[in-house]
Amino acid sequence: MNTSKILGEAVGIQWQGTKDKTQANLYSGLTQAIFIGRFKRGRTDKPMTITNSNIKAKLGYEPTNPDYIAIQDCLDAGVPSVLVLHVGSAVVEQGEA
């Protein structure tokens, strides 16, 4: 018996194998995200699009800020860009904490 994956080239039964798509993941990963947080700098009037190439320029480098770390982790996980809304300064005055 001849088996062919191209229909029409061989006479007889065509077999393509079986594919189980009952638990297929349609999305390979996160493609969009939005964050609201406090940063050193950035717009406060509307969201900014942040990528790996502009995160330091638009938000300021803050390796100890949990909001900054969350955005960096998201970008490192493969998300191409995230929307970020800056709601205030991450700097806490002494006596206010």
C-alpha distances in whole Angstrom, upper triangle without the diagonal:
4,6,10,13,15,15,14,13,9,9,7,8,10,11,15,16,19,23,26,29,31,33,33,36,37,39,39,43,46,47,50,53,57,60,63,66,69,69,71,71,69,69,70,70,67,63,62,59,58,56,55,57,60,61,64,65,65,66,68,66,67,65,67,67,64,63,63,60,58,58,57,54,53,52,51,48,47,49,50,53,55,58,61,64,67,70,73,74,72,76,78,81,83,85,82,79
4,7,10,11,12,12,10,6,7,7,8,9,10,13,15,18,21,25,27,30,32,31,34,35,37,37,41,44,44,48,51,55,58,61,63,66,66,69,68,66,67,68,68,64,61,60,56,56,53,53,54,57,58,61,63,62,63,65,64,65,63,65,64,62,61,60,58,56,55,55,52,50,50,49,46,45,46,47,50,53,55,59,62,65,68,70,71,70,73,75,79,81,83,80,77
4,7,9,10,11,9,7,9,8,7,6,7,9,11,15,18,21,24,27,29,28,31,31,34,33,37,40,41,44,47,51,54,58,60,63,63,65,64,62,63,64,64,60,57,56,52,52,49,49,51,54,55,58,59,59,60,62,60,61,59,61,61,58,57,57,55,53,52,51,49,47,46,45,43,41,43,43,47,49,52,55,58,61,64,67,68,66,70,72,76,77,79,76,74
4,5,7,9,7,6,9,9,8,6,7,8,11,15,17,21,23,26,28,27,29,29,32,31,35,38,38,42,45,49,52,55,58,61,60,63,62,60,60,62,62,58,55,53,50,49,47,47,48,51,52,55,57,56,57,59,58,59,57,60,59,57,56,55,53,51,50,49,47,45,44,43,41,39,40,41,44,46,49,53,56,59,62,64,65,64,68,70,74,76,77,75,72
4,6,9,9,9,12,12,10,7,7,6,9,13,15,18,20,23,25,23,26,26,28,28,31,35,35,38,41,45,48,52,54,57,57,59,58,56,57,58,58,54,51,50,46,46,43,43,45,48,49,52,53,53,54,56,55,56,54,56,56,53,52,51,49,47,46,46,43,41,41,40,37,35,37,37,40,43,46,49,52,55,58,61,62,61,64,66,70,72,74,71,69
4,6,6,8,11,12,11,8,10,9,13,16,17,21,22,25,27,25,28,27,29,29,33,36,36,39,42,46,49,53,55,58,58,60,59,57,57,58,58,54,51,50,46,46,44,44,46,48,49,53,54,53,54,57,56,57,56,58,57,55,53,52,51,49,47,47,45,43,42,41,39,37,38,38,41,44,46,50,53,56,59,62,63,62,65,68,71,74,75,73,70
4,6,7,9,10,10,7,9,10,14,16,18,22,23,26,28,26,29,28,31,31,35,38,37,40,44,47,51,54,57,60,60,62,61,59,59,60,59,55,53,52,48,48,46,47,48,51,52,55,56,55,56,59,58,59,58,60,59,57,55,55,53,51,49,49,47,45,44,44,41,39,40,40,43,45,48,51,54,58,60,63,65,64,67,70,73,76,77,74,72
4,6,7,9,10,9,12,13,17,20,22,25,26,29,32,30,33,32,34,35,38,41,41,44,47,51,54,58,60,63,63,65,64,62,62,63,62,59,56,55,51,52,49,50,51,54,55,58,59,58,60,62,62,63,61,64,63,60,59,58,57,54,53,53,51,48,48,47,45,42,43,43,46,49,51,55,58,61,64,67,68,67,71,73,77,79,81,78,76
4,7,10,11,10,13,14,17,21,23,26,28,31,33,31,34,33,36,35,39,42,42,45,49,52,55,59,61,64,64,66,65,63,63,64,64,60,57,56,52,52,50,50,51,54,55,58,59,59,60,62,62,63,62,64,63,61,60,59,57,55,54,53,51,49,48,47,45,43,44,44,47,50,52,56,59,62,65,68,69,68,71,74,78,80,82,79,76
4,6,8,8,11,13,17,20,23,26,28,31,33,32,35,34,37,37,41,44,43,47,50,54,57,61,63,66,66,68,67,65,65,67,66,62,59,58,54,55,52,52,54,56,57,60,62,61,62,65,64,65,63,65,65,62,61,60,59,56,55,55,53,50,50,49,47,44,46,46,49,52,54,58,61,64,67,70,71,70,73,75,79,81,83,80,78
4,7,8,12,15,18,21,24,27,29,32,34,33,36,36,39,39,43,46,46,49,52,56,59,63,65,68,68,71,70,67,67,69,68,64,61,60,57,57,55,55,56,59,60,63,64,64,65,67,66,67,66,68,67,65,63,63,61,59,58,57,55,53,52,52,49,47,48,48,52,54,56,60,63,66,69,72,73,72,76,78,81,84,85,82,80
4,6,10,13,15,18,21,25,27,29,32,31,34,35,38,38,42,45,45,48,51,55,58,62,64,67,67,70,69,67,67,68,68,64,61,60,57,57,54,55,56,59,60,63,64,64,65,67,66,67,65,67,66,64,62,62,60,58,57,56,54,52,52,51,48,46,47,48,51,53,56,59,62,66,68,71,72,71,75,77,80,83,84,81,78
4,6,10,12,15,18,21,23,26,28,28,31,31,34,35,38,42,42,45,48,52,55,59,61,64,65,67,66,64,64,65,65,61,58,57,54,54,52,52,54,57,57,60,62,61,62,64,63,64,62,64,63,60,59,59,57,55,54,54,51,49,49,48,45,44,45,45,49,50,53,56,59,63,65,68,69,68,72,74,77,79,81,78,75
4,7,9,12,15,19,21,23,26,25,28,28,31,31,35,38,38,42,45,49,52,55,58,61,61,64,63,61,61,62,62,58,55,54,50,50,48,48,50,53,54,57,58,58,58,60,60,60,59,61,60,57,56,55,54,51,50,50,48,45,45,45,42,40,41,42,45,47,50,53,56,59,62,64,66,65,68,70,74,76,77,75,72
4,6,9,12,15,18,20,23,22,25,26,29,29,32,36,36,40,43,46,49,53,55,58,58,61,61,59,59,60,60,56,53,52,48,48,46,46,48,51,51,54,56,55,56,58,57,58,56,58,57,54,53,53,51,48,48,47,45,43,43,42,39,37,39,40,43,45,47,51,54,57,59,62,63,62,65,67,71,73,74,72,69
4,7,9,13,15,18,20,19,22,22,25,25,29,32,32,36,39,43,45,49,51,55,55,57,57,55,55,56,56,52,49,48,45,44,42,42,44,47,47,51,52,52,52,54,53,54,52,54,53,51,49,49,47,45,44,44,41,39,39,38,35,34,35,36,39,41,44,47,50,53,56,58,59,58,62,64,68,70,71,68,66
4,7,10,13,16,18,17,20,21,24,24,27,31,32,35,38,42,44,48,50,53,54,56,56,54,55,55,56,52,48,48,44,44,42,42,44,47,47,50,52,51,51,53,52,53,51,52,52,49,48,48,46,43,43,42,40,38,38,37,34,33,34,35,39,40,43,46,49,52,55,57,58,57,60,62,66,68,69,67,64
4,7,10,12,14,14,17,19,22,22,25,29,30,33,36,39,42,46,48,51,52,54,54,52,53,53,53,50,46,46,43,42,40,41,43,45,45,49,50,50,50,52,51,51,49,50,50,47,46,46,44,41,41,41,38,36,36,36,32,31,32,34,37,38,41,44,47,50,52,55,56,55,58,60,64,66,67,64,61
4,6,9,11,10,14,15,18,18,22,25,26,29,32,36,38,42,44,47,48,51,50,49,49,50,50,46,43,42,39,39,37,37,40,42,42,45,47,46,46,48,47,47,45,47,46,43,42,42,40,37,37,37,34,32,33,32,29,28,29,30,33,35,37,40,43,46,48,51,52,51,55,56,60,62,63,60,58
4,6,8,8,12,13,17,17,20,23,25,28,30,34,36,40,42,46,46,49,49,47,48,48,48,45,41,41,38,38,36,37,39,41,41,44,46,45,45,47,46,46,44,45,44,41,40,41,38,36,36,36,33,31,32,31,28,27,28,30,33,33,36,39,42,45,47,49,51,49,53,54,58,60,61,58,55
4,6,5,9,10,13,14,18,20,22,25,27,31,33,37,39,43,43,47,46,44,44,45,45,41,38,38,35,35,33,34,37,39,38,42,43,42,42,45,44,44,42,43,42,39,38,38,36,33,33,33,31,28,29,29,26,25,25,27,30,30,33,36,38,42,43,46,48,47,50,52,55,57,58,55,53
4,6,9,11,14,16,18,21,23,25,27,30,33,36,39,42,43,47,47,45,45,45,45,41,38,38,36,36,35,35,38,40,39,42,44,43,42,45,44,44,42,43,42,38,37,38,36,33,33,34,31,29,30,30,26,26,26,28,31,31,33,36,38,41,43,46,47,46,50,51,55,57,57,54,52
4,6,9,12,13,15,18,20,23,24,28,30,33,36,39,40,43,43,42,42,42,42,39,36,36,33,33,32,32,35,37,36,39,41,40,39,42,41,40,39,39,38,35,34,35,33,29,30,30,27,25,27,27,23,23,23,26,28,28,30,33,35,38,40,43,44,43,46,48,51,53,54,51,48
4,6,9,10,13,16,17,20,22,26,28,32,34,38,39,42,41,40,40,40,40,37,34,33,31,30,29,30,33,34,34,37,39,38,37,40,39,39,37,38,37,34,33,33,31,28,28,29,26,23,25,24,21,20,21,23,25,26,28,31,34,37,39,41,43,42,45,47,50,52,53,50,48
4,5,7,9,12,14,17,19,22,25,28,31,34,35,38,38,36,36,37,37,33,30,30,27,27,25,26,29,31,30,33,35,34,33,36,35,35,33,35,33,30,29,29,28,24,24,25,22,20,21,21,17,17,17,19,21,22,25,27,30,33,35,38,39,38,41,43,47,49,50,47,44
4,7,9,11,12,15,17,21,24,27,30,33,34,37,37,35,35,35,35,31,28,28,25,25,24,25,28,30,29,33,34,33,33,35,35,35,34,35,33,31,29,29,28,25,24,25,23,20,21,21,18,16,16,18,20,21,23,26,29,32,34,37,39,38,41,43,47,49,50,47,45
4,5,7,8,11,14,18,21,24,27,30,31,34,33,31,31,32,32,28,25,25,22,22,20,22,24,26,25,29,30,29,29,31,31,31,30,31,30,27,25,25,24,21,20,21,19,16,17,18,14,13,12,14,16,17,20,22,25,28,31,34,35,34,38,40,43,46,47,44,41
4,7,9,12,15,18,21,25,27,30,30,33,32,31,31,32,33,29,26,25,22,21,19,20,23,24,24,27,29,28,28,30,29,30,28,30,29,26,25,24,23,20,19,19,17,14,15,15,12,10,11,13,16,17,20,23,26,29,31,34,35,33,37,39,43,45,46,44,41
4,6,9,11,15,17,21,23,26,26,29,29,27,28,29,30,26,22,22,19,18,16,17,20,22,21,24,26,25,24,27,26,26,25,26,25,22,21,21,19,16,16,16,14,11,12,12,9,8,8,11,13,14,17,19,22,25,27,30,31,30,33,35,39,41,42,40,37
4,6,8,11,14,17,20,23,23,26,26,24,25,25,26,23,19,18,16,15,14,15,19,20,18,22,24,22,22,24,24,24,23,24,22,20,18,18,17,14,13,14,12,9,10,12,9,8,6,9,10,10,13,16,19,22,24,27,28,27,30,32,36,38,40,37,34
4,7,11,14,17,20,23,23,26,25,23,23,24,24,21,17,16,13,13,12,14,17,18,17,21,22,21,21,24,24,24,24,25,23,21,19,19,18,15,13,15,14,10,10,12,10,8,6,7,8,9,11,15,18,21,23,26,28,27,31,33,37,39,41,38,36
4,7,10,14,17,20,20,23,22,20,20,20,21,17,13,13,11,11,12,14,17,17,16,20,21,19,19,22,22,23,23,24,22,20,17,17,17,14,12,14,14,10,10,13,12,11,7,8,7,6,8,11,14,17,20,23,25,24,28,30,34,37,38,35,33
4,7,10,13,16,17,20,20,18,18,18,19,15,12,12,10,10,11,14,17,16,14,18,19,17,16,19,20,20,20,21,18,16,13,14,14,11,9,12,12,8,10,13,12,11,8,10,8,5,6,9,11,14,17,20,21,21,25,27,30,33,34,31,29
4,7,10,13,15,18,17,15,15,14,15,12,9,10,9,10,12,15,17,16,14,17,18,15,14,18,19,19,19,20,17,15,12,13,14,11,9,13,13,10,12,15,15,15,11,12,9,6,5,6,8,11,13,16,18,18,22,24,27,30,31,28,27
4,6,10,11,15,15,13,13,13,14,12,9,10,10,10,13,15,17,16,13,16,17,14,12,15,16,16,17,17,13,12,8,10,11,9,7,11,12,10,12,15,15,16,13,14,11,7,6,5,6,8,10,13,15,14,18,20,24,26,28,24,23
4,7,10,13,13,12,12,10,12,11,9,11,12,12,15,17,20,17,14,17,17,14,12,15,17,15,17,17,13,12,8,10,13,11,10,14,15,14,15,18,19,20,17,18,14,11,9,6,5,6,7,10,12,12,16,17,21,24,25,21,20
4,7,10,11,11,12,10,13,13,11,12,14,13,16,17,19,17,14,15,16,13,10,13,14,12,14,13,10,9,6,8,11,10,10,13,15,14,16,18,19,21,18,19,16,13,11,8,7,5,6,7,9,8,12,14,17,20,21,18,17
4,7,9,9,11,10,13,14,13,13,15,14,17,18,20,17,14,14,15,12,9,11,12,11,13,12,8,9,7,8,12,12,12,14,16,16,18,20,21,23,21,21,18,15,14,10,9,6,6,5,5,5,9,11,14,17,19,16,15
4,6,7,10,10,14,14,13,12,14,13,15,16,17,14,11,11,12,9,6,7,9,8,11,11,8,10,8,7,11,12,11,13,16,16,17,19,21,22,20,20,17,15,14,10,10,6,8,7,5,5,8,11,14,18,20,17,17
4,7,10,11,15,16,15,14,16,14,17,17,17,14,12,10,10,9,6,5,8,8,11,12,9,12,11,10,13,15,14,15,18,19,19,21,23,24,23,22,19,17,16,13,13,9,11,8,6,6,7,11,14,17,20,18,17
4,7,9,12,13,13,11,14,13,15,16,16,12,11,10,9,7,5,6,9,10,14,15,12,15,13,11,15,16,14,16,19,19,19,21,24,24,22,21,18,16,15,12,11,8,10,9,7,9,11,14,17,20,23,20,20
4,7,9,10,9,8,11,11,14,15,15,11,10,10,9,6,5,8,12,13,16,17,14,16,13,12,16,16,14,16,19,18,18,21,23,23,20,19,16,14,12,9,8,6,9,9,9,11,14,17,19,23,25,23,23
4,6,6,7,7,11,12,15,18,17,14,13,14,12,8,9,12,15,16,20,20,17,19,15,15,19,18,16,18,21,20,20,23,25,24,21,20,17,15,12,9,8,6,9,9,11,14,16,19,21,25,27,24,24
4,6,7,9,13,14,18,20,20,17,16,16,15,12,11,14,17,18,21,21,18,18,15,16,19,19,17,20,22,21,21,24,26,26,23,22,18,16,12,10,7,5,6,7,10,13,15,18,20,24,25,22,22
4,7,9,13,15,19,22,22,19,18,19,17,14,14,17,21,21,24,25,21,22,18,19,22,21,19,22,25,23,23,26,28,27,24,23,19,17,13,11,8,8,9,11,14,17,19,21,23,27,28,25,26
4,7,10,13,16,20,20,17,16,18,17,13,14,17,20,21,24,24,21,21,17,18,21,20,17,20,22,20,20,24,25,24,21,20,16,13,10,9,6,8,10,13,15,18,21,23,25,29,30,27,27
4,7,9,13,16,17,14,13,16,15,11,12,15,18,19,21,22,19,18,15,15,18,16,14,17,19,17,16,20,21,20,17,16,12,10,6,5,4,7,10,13,15,17,20,23,26,29,31,27,27
4,6,10,13,13,10,10,13,12,8,9,13,16,17,19,21,18,18,14,14,17,16,12,15,17,15,14,18,19,18,15,14,10,8,5,5,6,8,12,14,16,17,20,23,26,29,31,28,28
4,7,10,11,9,9,12,12,9,11,14,16,18,19,21,19,19,15,14,16,15,11,13,16,13,12,15,17,15,12,10,6,6,5,6,9,11,15,17,18,19,22,25,29,32,34,31,30
4,7,8,6,6,9,10,7,9,12,13,15,16,18,16,16,13,11,13,12,9,10,12,11,9,12,14,13,10,9,5,5,6,7,10,12,15,17,18,18,21,24,27,30,32,30,29
4,5,5,6,9,10,10,11,13,13,15,16,19,17,17,15,12,13,13,9,9,12,10,7,10,12,10,9,6,5,7,9,10,14,15,19,20,20,20,23,26,30,33,35,33,31
4,6,6,8,10,11,11,13,12,14,14,18,17,17,15,12,12,13,10,8,10,10,6,8,11,10,9,8,8,10,12,13,16,17,21,22,21,21,23,26,30,32,35,33,31
4,6,8,8,10,12,12,12,15,16,19,19,20,18,14,15,16,13,11,14,14,10,11,15,13,13,10,10,12,14,15,18,18,22,23,22,22,24,28,31,33,36,34,33
4,6,5,6,8,10,11,14,15,18,17,18,16,13,15,15,12,11,15,14,11,13,16,15,14,12,10,11,12,12,15,15,19,19,19,19,21,25,28,31,33,31,30
4,6,5,6,7,8,10,12,15,13,14,12,9,11,12,9,8,12,12,9,12,15,14,13,12,10,10,11,10,13,13,16,17,16,16,18,22,25,27,30,28,27
4,6,6,5,5,8,10,13,13,15,13,10,12,14,11,10,14,15,13,14,17,17,17,15,14,14,15,13,15,14,17,17,15,15,17,20,23,26,29,27,26
4,6,6,8,11,14,17,16,18,16,12,15,17,14,13,17,17,15,17,20,20,18,17,14,15,15,13,15,14,17,17,16,16,18,21,24,27,30,28,28
4,6,9,12,14,17,15,16,14,11,14,15,12,13,16,16,14,17,20,19,17,16,13,12,12,10,11,10,14,14,13,14,16,20,23,26,29,26,26
4,7,8,11,13,11,13,10,8,11,13,10,11,15,15,14,16,19,19,17,17,14,12,12,9,10,9,12,11,11,11,13,17,20,23,25,23,22
4,6,10,12,10,13,12,9,12,14,12,12,16,17,16,17,20,21,20,19,17,16,15,13,14,12,14,13,11,11,12,16,18,21,24,23,22
4,6,9,9,12,11,8,10,13,12,10,14,16,15,15,19,20,19,19,17,16,17,15,16,14,17,15,13,12,13,16,19,21,24,23,22
4,6,5,9,9,6,8,11,11,10,13,15,15,16,19,20,20,20,18,17,18,15,16,14,16,14,12,9,11,14,17,19,22,20,19
4,6,8,10,7,6,10,11,9,11,14,14,14,17,19,19,20,19,18,19,17,18,17,18,17,15,12,13,16,19,20,23,22,20
4,6,9,8,7,11,12,12,13,16,17,17,19,21,21,23,21,20,20,18,19,17,18,16,14,10,11,13,16,17,20,19,16
4,5,5,6,9,10,11,12,14,16,16,18,21,20,21,19,17,17,14,15,13,14,13,11,7,10,12,15,17,19,17,15
4,5,5,6,9,10,10,12,14,15,16,19,18,20,18,16,16,14,15,13,14,14,13,10,12,14,17,19,21,19,16
4,5,5,6,9,10,11,13,14,16,18,16,18,15,13,13,10,11,10,11,12,11,9,13,14,18,20,22,19,17
4,5,5,6,9,10,11,12,14,16,15,16,14,12,13,10,12,11,13,13,12,10,13,16,19,21,24,21,19
4,5,5,6,9,10,10,12,15,14,16,15,13,15,13,15,14,16,16,15,13,16,18,21,23,25,23,21
4,6,5,6,9,10,11,13,12,14,13,11,12,11,13,14,16,17,16,14,17,19,23,25,27,24,22
4,5,5,6,9,10,11,10,11,9,8,10,9,12,12,15,16,16,15,18,20,24,26,28,26,24
4,5,5,6,9,10,10,11,10,10,12,12,15,15,18,19,18,16,19,22,25,27,30,27,25
4,5,5,6,9,9,12,12,11,14,14,17,18,20,21,21,18,21,24,27,29,31,29,26
4,5,5,7,6,9,9,8,11,12,15,17,19,21,21,19,23,25,29,31,33,30,28
4,5,5,5,6,7,8,11,12,16,17,20,22,22,20,24,26,30,32,34,32,30
4,5,7,9,10,11,15,16,19,20,23,24,24,22,25,28,31,33,35,33,31
4,6,9,11,12,15,17,20,22,24,26,26,24,27,30,33,35,37,35,32
4,6,9,11,15,16,20,22,25,27,27,26,29,32,35,37,39,37,35
4,6,7,11,13,17,19,22,24,25,24,28,30,34,36,38,35,33
4,7,11,13,17,19,23,25,25,25,28,31,34,37,39,37,35
4,7,10,13,16,19,21,22,22,25,28,32,34,36,34,32
4,6,10,13,16,18,19,19,23,25,29,32,34,31,29
4,7,10,13,16,18,18,22,24,28,31,32,29,28
4,6,9,12,14,14,18,20,24,27,28,25,24
4,6,9,12,13,17,19,22,25,27,23,23
4,6,8,10,13,15,18,22,23,20,20
4,7,9,12,14,17,20,21,18,17
4,7,9,11,13,17,18,15,15
4,5,8,10,14,16,13,14
4,6,10,13,15,12,12
4,7,10,12,11,10
4,6,9,7,7
4,6,6,7
4,6,7
4,6
4
